[in-house]
């Protein structure tokens, strides 16, 4: 249940609650161990949310576009349901008693654009003061049953930059 608010509306409360199931430090350790197991050598977590901690000069979690692309490939091949959830524009959330709580609205404005030219398998937004805006988006490839992994980091306009990146990829590559 916590994956929906975590992946759709980037709920830091959901991330913290998920971490509490194992204990915060243990959970972050498991996150780092899994990143290492998958081969994400340039990724390190310092907390379950990905938010900056302390002042601008404090050591915080980090990753690279290459590692994020490797992680997305791993998820597409092994945990595809993660992208199914992240591609949901809105989802009604209910409490344990079945009472409506609120509608989780996606932080990914591209999902709300009905005129997007390609199928979106899913993705994830991110933003901190240190890292600026980030967006990972997995889209359908023009090649049958393929997909493209697109990553924008350090942006002041992640959605605009992603649209430009995808337009460039589709227009610049000879797909046939």
N, C-alpha and C positions, 0 to 999 in steps of 0.2 A: 503494500500500500504506500510506503514512503517514497517509492521510486517516481510516482506520478507527480507529486508536488516538487520533488527534487529536480526532475528532468524537464518538466513543463514550465514551471514558474521560477526555477532556480532558488527554491526555498532553502535558505541556510538553516532554518529551524529543522527542516526534515533531515538535512545532512547531520546536524548535531544529534538529533534523536536516533538516527541510524547508528552513529558512532557510539552512542551510549549503550547499545546492545552488547558491545564487547569491552567498553571502556575507551575513553578518548585516545589515550596514548597507545594502547594496544591496537585500536582500529587504524590509527595513522601508520603504525608499524606494519600492519597487514597491507595497507594501501601501497607502501613503499616496497614491500616484499613482492606483491603482485606486479607492480611496475617493473621490477627487476626481472621477474620470471618471464614476463612478456617481451623483454628486451628493450625497455625504455631507459636507456643509459643516461639520458639527459633530463630526467624527470625526478623531482623530489617533492614530497608532501610534508608540510609542517603542521597542518590542521585538516580537519575533515571538510571544511567549506571551500578552501582555496582563496579565502580572503587574506589581504595583507594583515600582518600583525605588527603592532608597534608603529614606530615612526618610519619615514621614507627610507632610512638607511638600514632598517632591520632586515635580517635574513628572513626570507619568506619562501614559500614553495615556488617551483619553477618547472618549466618544460620548454620544448622547442616545437616548431612546426613539424619537423620530421617525426618526433616522438608522438605528437598528437595524430599524425597521419597513420603511423604504425598502430596506435591504439584503436583508431577508427577501423582499420582493416581487421584487427583482431576481433572487435565487436561485430563487424559485419559477418565474419566467418564463424563466430562462436556464440555470440549473444545478440542475435539480430533483434530480439524483442526490445532491447534498450533503444534502438533507433525507432522502432514502432511507437514507443511511448514518446520519445522526443519529437516526433513528427506530428504529434497531436496539438492542434491549435488551442483547444480548450477542453477541460475535463471537469465534470462535477465531482466534488469530494464530499464524502459523508463521514461522520464520526463512527465510533465503534457500535453505537446503537442504531445506525442506519439513518440518522438525522442529517439532512443536508447542511454542510458547513459553508462552502463557497465554491465558486467556479475558478479553477486554476487556469489562468490565461498565459499562453506561451510568451516568453521573453523574446522569442524569435519572430520579429515582424514580417520576415519573408514568408512565413507560413500563412499569414493572413492575406497575402497578396494573391488573389485568384488568377492573376494574369502571368504568373511565373512560367517561363517557357519550358521548364523541365520538371520531371518528377523529383520530389525531395524525399529521400529515404529517412532523413533525420539529421540531427546536429545538436550543437550546444553553444549557448552564448556564455560570455564571461566578461567581467569588468572589475578592475581594481584601480586605485590611484597609481600604483607603481607600474602595472602591466598595461594600462589603458583598456581599450575594448578588444575583445577577441570573438571569433566566430568560427566554428568548425561546421561544415555542411557537407553531407554526402548526397550526391545527386545521381540520377540515372545517366548513364553514358549513352551516346548515340550507337555504340556497338552493342549488339544483342546481349542481354543479361549482364552487362557490365555496370560499373559504377565509378564515379569520380569522387575523390576526397579532396576537399578544398579547405584551406586554413588561412585565416587572416589574424594576425597578431599585432599588437601595438598600434591599434587604429584609433582615430578620432571619429570615424564613421564606418563601423564594421559592416553594416548592411549595404551601404553604397559601395564600399570597397569590394565586398563579396560579389555584388552584381557585376561590377567591372571585371573582376577576375573570371567569373564564369562566362561572361560574354566574350572575353578574350580567348579563353580556352576553346569554346565552341566555334568561334570564328577563325581561329588561327591554326587549328590542327586539321589535317586531312583525315577524316574519319573513314573514308572508303578506300 
